[in-house]
Amino acid sequence: MKKSKKRKNKKRIANNYLGMAVISMVVLLLLAGLAMQSQNLRNRIAYYDAQAAELEQQIQDEKERTEEIDNRKEYMQTDEYAAEVARDRLGLVKDNETVFEEEK
């Protein structure tokens, strides 16, 4: 009777070790999966950060372009611009100016 009890105990202990090994493997597999997902998320974050930086640059460029257009519009409303257009397109001059034309 003592031998059968010892055998049962040994089998239980072996089964316990086997169970612990299986549980350890499952835990390791889950950790590996989590590590892969974590790396995937890091890569996606880096991609989206790069996209956000690119979009921010585009926004900044568009703001600068808009400011240039606004400055041009303001300049076009000045007397200086009107005088420049009159000189270039209409050939008008001020009273005290002498016009020199190129021979063609």
Phi and psi in radians as a Rosetta constraint file:
Dihedral C 1 N 2 CA 2 C 2 CIRCULARHARMONIC -1.164 0.35
Dihedral N 2 CA 2 C 2 N 3 CIRCULARHARMONIC -0.604 0.35
Dihedral C 2 N 3 CA 3 C 3 CIRCULARHARMONIC -1.187 0.35
Dihedral N 3 CA 3 C 3 N 4 CIRCULARHARMONIC -0.726 0.35
Dihedral C 3 N 4 CA 4 C 4 CIRCULARHARMONIC -1.172 0.35
Dihedral N 4 CA 4 C 4 N 5 CIRCULARHARMONIC -0.579 0.35
Dihedral C 4 N 5 CA 5 C 5 CIRCULARHARMONIC -1.201 0.35
Dihedral N 5 CA 5 C 5 N 6 CIRCULARHARMONIC -0.690 0.35
Dihedral C 5 N 6 CA 6 C 6 CIRCULARHARMONIC -1.150 0.35
Dihedral N 6 CA 6 C 6 N 7 CIRCULARHARMONIC -0.712 0.35
Dihedral C 6 N 7 CA 7 C 7 CIRCULARHARMONIC -1.114 0.35
Dihedral N 7 CA 7 C 7 N 8 CIRCULARHARMONIC -0.740 0.35
Dihedral C 7 N 8 CA 8 C 8 CIRCULARHARMONIC -1.104 0.35
Dihedral N 8 CA 8 C 8 N 9 CIRCULARHARMONIC -0.718 0.35
Dihedral C 8 N 9 CA 9 C 9 CIRCULARHARMONIC -1.097 0.35
Dihedral N 9 CA 9 C 9 N 10 CIRCULARHARMONIC -0.752 0.35
Dihedral C 9 N 10 CA 10 C 10 CIRCULARHARMONIC -1.110 0.35
Dihedral N 10 CA 10 C 10 N 11 CIRCULARHARMONIC -0.715 0.35
Dihedral C 10 N 11 CA 11 C 11 CIRCULARHARMONIC -1.133 0.35
Dihedral N 11 CA 11 C 11 N 12 CIRCULARHARMONIC -0.728 0.35
Dihedral C 11 N 12 CA 12 C 12 CIRCULARHARMONIC -1.084 0.35
Dihedral N 12 CA 12 C 12 N 13 CIRCULARHARMONIC -0.778 0.35
Dihedral C 12 N 13 CA 13 C 13 CIRCULARHARMONIC -1.097 0.35
Dihedral N 13 CA 13 C 13 N 14 CIRCULARHARMONIC -0.764 0.35
Dihedral C 13 N 14 CA 14 C 14 CIRCULARHARMONIC -1.091 0.35
Dihedral N 14 CA 14 C 14 N 15 CIRCULARHARMONIC -0.741 0.35
Dihedral C 14 N 15 CA 15 C 15 CIRCULARHARMONIC -1.130 0.35
Dihedral N 15 CA 15 C 15 N 16 CIRCULARHARMONIC -0.655 0.35
Dihedral C 15 N 16 CA 16 C 16 CIRCULARHARMONIC -1.094 0.35
Dihedral N 16 CA 16 C 16 N 17 CIRCULARHARMONIC -0.773 0.35
Dihedral C 16 N 17 CA 17 C 17 CIRCULARHARMONIC -1.115 0.35
Dihedral N 17 CA 17 C 17 N 18 CIRCULARHARMONIC -0.716 0.35
Dihedral C 17 N 18 CA 18 C 18 CIRCULARHARMONIC -1.115 0.35
Dihedral N 18 CA 18 C 18 N 19 CIRCULARHARMONIC -0.770 0.35
Dihedral C 18 N 19 CA 19 C 19 CIRCULARHARMONIC -1.072 0.35
Dihedral N 19 CA 19 C 19 N 20 CIRCULARHARMONIC -0.763 0.35
Dihedral C 19 N 20 CA 20 C 20 CIRCULARHARMONIC -1.114 0.35
Dihedral N 20 CA 20 C 20 N 21 CIRCULARHARMONIC -0.668 0.35
Dihedral C 20 N 21 CA 21 C 21 CIRCULARHARMONIC -1.134 0.35
Dihedral N 21 CA 21 C 21 N 22 CIRCULARHARMONIC -0.730 0.35
Dihedral C 21 N 22 CA 22 C 22 CIRCULARHARMONIC -1.135 0.35
Dihedral N 22 CA 22 C 22 N 23 CIRCULARHARMONIC -0.774 0.35
Dihedral C 22 N 23 CA 23 C 23 CIRCULARHARMONIC -1.101 0.35
Dihedral N 23 CA 23 C 23 N 24 CIRCULARHARMONIC -0.712 0.35
Dihedral C 23 N 24 CA 24 C 24 CIRCULARHARMONIC -1.079 0.35
Dihedral N 24 CA 24 C 24 N 25 CIRCULARHARMONIC -0.733 0.35
Dihedral C 24 N 25 CA 25 C 25 CIRCULARHARMONIC -1.095 0.35
Dihedral N 25 CA 25 C 25 N 26 CIRCULARHARMONIC -0.760 0.35
Dihedral C 25 N 26 CA 26 C 26 CIRCULARHARMONIC -1.085 0.35
Dihedral N 26 CA 26 C 26 N 27 CIRCULARHARMONIC -0.763 0.35
Dihedral C 26 N 27 CA 27 C 27 CIRCULARHARMONIC -1.090 0.35
Dihedral N 27 CA 27 C 27 N 28 CIRCULARHARMONIC -0.746 0.35
Dihedral C 27 N 28 CA 28 C 28 CIRCULARHARMONIC -1.111 0.35
Dihedral N 28 CA 28 C 28 N 29 CIRCULARHARMONIC -0.714 0.35
Dihedral C 28 N 29 CA 29 C 29 CIRCULARHARMONIC -1.103 0.35
Dihedral N 29 CA 29 C 29 N 30 CIRCULARHARMONIC -0.735 0.35
Dihedral C 29 N 30 CA 30 C 30 CIRCULARHARMONIC -1.115 0.35
Dihedral N 30 CA 30 C 30 N 31 CIRCULARHARMONIC -0.722 0.35
Dihedral C 30 N 31 CA 31 C 31 CIRCULARHARMONIC -1.116 0.35
Dihedral N 31 CA 31 C 31 N 32 CIRCULARHARMONIC -0.698 0.35
Dihedral C 31 N 32 CA 32 C 32 CIRCULARHARMONIC -1.113 0.35
Dihedral N 32 CA 32 C 32 N 33 CIRCULARHARMONIC -0.730 0.35
Dihedral C 32 N 33 CA 33 C 33 CIRCULARHARMONIC -1.086 0.35
Dihedral N 33 CA 33 C 33 N 34 CIRCULARHARMONIC -0.738 0.35
Dihedral C 33 N 34 CA 34 C 34 CIRCULARHARMONIC -1.120 0.35
Dihedral N 34 CA 34 C 34 N 35 CIRCULARHARMONIC -0.676 0.35
Dihedral C 34 N 35 CA 35 C 35 CIRCULARHARMONIC -1.121 0.35
Dihedral N 35 CA 35 C 35 N 36 CIRCULARHARMONIC -0.722 0.35
Dihedral C 35 N 36 CA 36 C 36 CIRCULARHARMONIC -1.133 0.35
Dihedral N 36 CA 36 C 36 N 37 CIRCULARHARMONIC -0.753 0.35
Dihedral C 36 N 37 CA 37 C 37 CIRCULARHARMONIC -1.116 0.35
Dihedral N 37 CA 37 C 37 N 38 CIRCULARHARMONIC -0.685 0.35
Dihedral C 37 N 38 CA 38 C 38 CIRCULARHARMONIC -1.090 0.35
Dihedral N 38 CA 38 C 38 N 39 CIRCULARHARMONIC -0.775 0.35
Dihedral C 38 N 39 CA 39 C 39 CIRCULARHARMONIC -1.124 0.35
Dihedral N 39 CA 39 C 39 N 40 CIRCULARHARMONIC -0.701 0.35
Dihedral C 39 N 40 CA 40 C 40 CIRCULARHARMONIC -1.070 0.35
Dihedral N 40 CA 40 C 40 N 41 CIRCULARHARMONIC -0.765 0.35
Dihedral C 40 N 41 CA 41 C 41 CIRCULARHARMONIC -1.130 0.35
Dihedral N 41 CA 41 C 41 N 42 CIRCULARHARMONIC -0.679 0.35
Dihedral C 41 N 42 CA 42 C 42 CIRCULARHARMONIC -1.079 0.35
Dihedral N 42 CA 42 C 42 N 43 CIRCULARHARMONIC -0.737 0.35
Dihedral C 42 N 43 CA 43 C 43 CIRCULARHARMONIC -1.109 0.35
Dihedral N 43 CA 43 C 43 N 44 CIRCULARHARMONIC -0.725 0.35
Dihedral C 43 N 44 CA 44 C 44 CIRCULARHARMONIC -1.146 0.35
Dihedral N 44 CA 44 C 44 N 45 CIRCULARHARMONIC -0.693 0.35
Dihedral C 44 N 45 CA 45 C 45 CIRCULARHARMONIC -1.090 0.35
Dihedral N 45 CA 45 C 45 N 46 CIRCULARHARMONIC -0.763 0.35
Dihedral C 45 N 46 CA 46 C 46 CIRCULARHARMONIC -1.085 0.35
Dihedral N 46 CA 46 C 46 N 47 CIRCULARHARMONIC -0.728 0.35
Dihedral C 46 N 47 CA 47 C 47 CIRCULARHARMONIC -1.094 0.35
Dihedral N 47 CA 47 C 47 N 48 CIRCULARHARMONIC -0.818 0.35
Dihedral C 47 N 48 CA 48 C 48 CIRCULARHARMONIC -1.200 0.35
Dihedral N 48 CA 48 C 48 N 49 CIRCULARHARMONIC -0.590 0.35
Dihedral C 48 N 49 CA 49 C 49 CIRCULARHARMONIC -1.113 0.35
Dihedral N 49 CA 49 C 49 N 50 CIRCULARHARMONIC -0.731 0.35
Dihedral C 49 N 50 CA 50 C 50 CIRCULARHARMONIC -1.116 0.35
Dihedral N 50 CA 50 C 50 N 51 CIRCULARHARMONIC -0.723 0.35
Dihedral C 50 N 51 CA 51 C 51 CIRCULARHARMONIC -1.105 0.35
Dihedral N 51 CA 51 C 51 N 52 CIRCULARHARMONIC -0.740 0.35
Dihedral C 51 N 52 CA 52 C 52 CIRCULARHARMONIC -1.096 0.35
Dihedral N 52 CA 52 C 52 N 53 CIRCULARHARMONIC -0.729 0.35
Dihedral C 52 N 53 CA 53 C 53 CIRCULARHARMONIC -1.113 0.35
Dihedral N 53 CA 53 C 53 N 54 CIRCULARHARMONIC -0.700 0.35
Dihedral C 53 N 54 CA 54 C 54 CIRCULARHARMONIC -1.121 0.35
Dihedral N 54 CA 54 C 54 N 55 CIRCULARHARMONIC -0.745 0.35
Dihedral C 54 N 55 CA 55 C 55 CIRCULARHARMONIC -1.162 0.35
Dihedral N 55 CA 55 C 55 N 56 CIRCULARHARMONIC -0.680 0.35
Dihedral C 55 N 56 CA 56 C 56 CIRCULARHARMONIC -1.056 0.35
Dihedral N 56 CA 56 C 56 N 57 CIRCULARHARMONIC -0.710 0.35
Dihedral C 56 N 57 CA 57 C 57 CIRCULARHARMONIC -1.133 0.35
Dihedral N 57 CA 57 C 57 N 58 CIRCULARHARMONIC -0.716 0.35
Dihedral C 57 N 58 CA 58 C 58 CIRCULARHARMONIC -1.090 0.35
Dihedral N 58 CA 58 C 58 N 59 CIRCULARHARMONIC -0.726 0.35
Dihedral C 58 N 59 CA 59 C 59 CIRCULARHARMONIC -1.083 0.35
Dihedral N 59 CA 59 C 59 N 60 CIRCULARHARMONIC -0.778 0.35
Dihedral C 59 N 60 CA 60 C 60 CIRCULARHARMONIC -1.088 0.35
Dihedral N 60 CA 60 C 60 N 61 CIRCULARHARMONIC -0.768 0.35
Dihedral C 60 N 61 CA 61 C 61 CIRCULARHARMONIC -1.073 0.35
Dihedral N 61 CA 61 C 61 N 62 CIRCULARHARMONIC -0.729 0.35
Dihedral C 61 N 62 CA 62 C 62 CIRCULARHARMONIC -1.152 0.35
Dihedral N 62 CA 62 C 62 N 63 CIRCULARHARMONIC -0.670 0.35
Dihedral C 62 N 63 CA 63 C 63 CIRCULARHARMONIC -1.094 0.35
Dihedral N 63 CA 63 C 63 N 64 CIRCULARHARMONIC -0.762 0.35
Dihedral C 63 N 64 CA 64 C 64 CIRCULARHARMONIC -1.114 0.35
Dihedral N 64 CA 64 C 64 N 65 CIRCULARHARMONIC -0.725 0.35
Dihedral C 64 N 65 CA 65 C 65 CIRCULARHARMONIC -1.103 0.35
Dihedral N 65 CA 65 C 65 N 66 CIRCULARHARMONIC -0.727 0.35
Dihedral C 65 N 66 CA 66 C 66 CIRCULARHARMONIC -1.120 0.35
Dihedral N 66 CA 66 C 66 N 67 CIRCULARHARMONIC -0.709 0.35
Dihedral C 66 N 67 CA 67 C 67 CIRCULARHARMONIC -1.098 0.35
Dihedral N 67 CA 67 C 67 N 68 CIRCULARHARMONIC -0.709 0.35
Dihedral C 67 N 68 CA 68 C 68 CIRCULARHARMONIC -1.089 0.35
Dihedral N 68 CA 68 C 68 N 69 CIRCULARHARMONIC -0.736 0.35
Dihedral C 68 N 69 CA 69 C 69 CIRCULARHARMONIC -1.123 0.35
Dihedral N 69 CA 69 C 69 N 70 CIRCULARHARMONIC -0.753 0.35
Dihedral C 69 N 70 CA 70 C 70 CIRCULARHARMONIC -1.077 0.35
Dihedral N 70 CA 70 C 70 N 71 CIRCULARHARMONIC -0.719 0.35
Dihedral C 70 N 71 CA 71 C 71 CIRCULARHARMONIC -1.116 0.35
Dihedral N 71 CA 71 C 71 N 72 CIRCULARHARMONIC -0.705 0.35
Dihedral C 71 N 72 CA 72 C 72 CIRCULARHARMONIC -1.108 0.35
Dihedral N 72 CA 72 C 72 N 73 CIRCULARHARMONIC -0.719 0.35
Dihedral C 72 N 73 CA 73 C 73 CIRCULARHARMONIC -1.099 0.35
Dihedral N 73 CA 73 C 73 N 74 CIRCULARHARMONIC -0.735 0.35
Dihedral C 73 N 74 CA 74 C 74 CIRCULARHARMONIC -1.107 0.35
Dihedral N 74 CA 74 C 74 N 75 CIRCULARHARMONIC -0.741 0.35
Dihedral C 74 N 75 CA 75 C 75 CIRCULARHARMONIC -1.116 0.35
Dihedral N 75 CA 75 C 75 N 76 CIRCULARHARMONIC -0.662 0.35
Dihedral C 75 N 76 CA 76 C 76 CIRCULARHARMONIC -1.167 0.35
Dihedral N 76 CA 76 C 76 N 77 CIRCULARHARMONIC -0.301 0.35
Dihedral C 76 N 77 CA 77 C 77 CIRCULARHARMONIC -1.622 0.35
Dihedral N 77 CA 77 C 77 N 78 CIRCULARHARMONIC 0.020 0.35
Dihedral C 77 N 78 CA 78 C 78 CIRCULARHARMONIC -1.568 0.35
Dihedral N 78 CA 78 C 78 N 79 CIRCULARHARMONIC 2.814 0.35
Dihedral C 78 N 79 CA 79 C 79 CIRCULARHARMONIC -1.175 0.35
Dihedral N 79 CA 79 C 79 N 80 CIRCULARHARMONIC -0.575 0.35
Dihedral C 79 N 80 CA 80 C 80 CIRCULARHARMONIC -1.041 0.35
Dihedral N 80 CA 80 C 80 N 81 CIRCULARHARMONIC -0.763 0.35
Dihedral C 80 N 81 CA 81 C 81 CIRCULARHARMONIC -1.149 0.35
Dihedral N 81 CA 81 C 81 N 82 CIRCULARHARMONIC -0.737 0.35
Dihedral C 81 N 82 CA 82 C 82 CIRCULARHARMONIC -1.051 0.35
Dihedral N 82 CA 82 C 82 N 83 CIRCULARHARMONIC -0.726 0.35
Dihedral C 82 N 83 CA 83 C 83 CIRCULARHARMONIC -1.144 0.35
Dihedral N 83 CA 83 C 83 N 84 CIRCULARHARMONIC -0.717 0.35
Dihedral C 83 N 84 CA 84 C 84 CIRCULARHARMONIC -1.090 0.35
Dihedral N 84 CA 84 C 84 N 85 CIRCULARHARMONIC -0.770 0.35
Dihedral C 84 N 85 CA 85 C 85 CIRCULARHARMONIC -1.141 0.35
Dihedral N 85 CA 85 C 85 N 86 CIRCULARHARMONIC -0.714 0.35
Dihedral C 85 N 86 CA 86 C 86 CIRCULARHARMONIC -1.089 0.35
Dihedral N 86 CA 86 C 86 N 87 CIRCULARHARMONIC -0.663 0.35
Dihedral C 86 N 87 CA 87 C 87 CIRCULARHARMONIC -1.212 0.35
Dihedral N 87 CA 87 C 87 N 88 CIRCULARHARMONIC -0.835 0.35
Dihedral C 87 N 88 CA 88 C 88 CIRCULARHARMONIC -1.239 0.35
Dihedral N 88 CA 88 C 88 N 89 CIRCULARHARMONIC -0.857 0.35
Dihedral C 88 N 89 CA 89 C 89 CIRCULARHARMONIC -1.537 0.35
Dihedral N 89 CA 89 C 89 N 90 CIRCULARHARMONIC -0.670 0.35
Dihedral C 89 N 90 CA 90 C 90 CIRCULARHARMONIC -1.764 0.35
Dihedral N 90 CA 90 C 90 N 91 CIRCULARHARMONIC -0.217 0.35
Dihedral C 90 N 91 CA 91 C 91 CIRCULARHARMONIC 1.295 0.35
Dihedral N 91 CA 91 C 91 N 92 CIRCULARHARMONIC 0.386 0.35
Dihedral C 91 N 92 CA 92 C 92 CIRCULARHARMONIC -1.368 0.35
Dihedral N 92 CA 92 C 92 N 93 CIRCULARHARMONIC 2.625 0.35
Dihedral C 92 N 93 CA 93 C 93 CIRCULARHARMONIC -2.335 0.35
Dihedral N 93 CA 93 C 93 N 94 CIRCULARHARMONIC 2.829 0.35
Dihedral C 93 N 94 CA 94 C 94 CIRCULARHARMONIC -1.398 0.35
Dihedral N 94 CA 94 C 94 N 95 CIRCULARHARMONIC 2.921 0.35
Dihedral C 94 N 95 CA 95 C 95 CIRCULARHARMONIC -1.075 0.35
Dihedral N 95 CA 95 C 95 N 96 CIRCULARHARMONIC -0.667 0.35
Dihedral C 95 N 96 CA 96 C 96 CIRCULARHARMONIC -1.660 0.35
Dihedral N 96 CA 96 C 96 N 97 CIRCULARHARMONIC 0.251 0.35
Dihedral C 96 N 97 CA 97 C 97 CIRCULARHARMONIC -1.792 0.35
Dihedral N 97 CA 97 C 97 N 98 CIRCULARHARMONIC 2.600 0.35
Dihedral C 97 N 98 CA 98 C 98 CIRCULARHARMONIC -1.953 0.35
Dihedral N 98 CA 98 C 98 N 99 CIRCULARHARMONIC 2.345 0.35
Dihedral C 98 N 99 CA 99 C 99 CIRCULARHARMONIC -1.762 0.35
Dihedral N 99 CA 99 C 99 N 100 CIRCULARHARMONIC 2.275 0.35
Dihedral C 99 N 100 CA 100 C 100 CIRCULARHARMONIC -1.999 0.35
Dihedral N 100 CA 100 C 100 N 101 CIRCULARHARMONIC 2.194 0.35
Dihedral C 100 N 101 CA 101 C 101 CIRCULARHARMONIC -1.934 0.35
Dihedral N 101 CA 101 C 101 N 102 CIRCULARHARMONIC 2.578 0.35
Dihedral C 101 N 102 CA 102 C 102 CIRCULARHARMONIC -1.377 0.35
Dihedral N 102 CA 102 C 102 N 103 CIRCULARHARMONIC 2.559 0.35
Dihedral C 102 N 103 CA 103 C 103 CIRCULARHARMONIC -1.436 0.35
Dihedral N 103 CA 103 C 103 N 104 CIRCULARHARMONIC 2.428 0.35
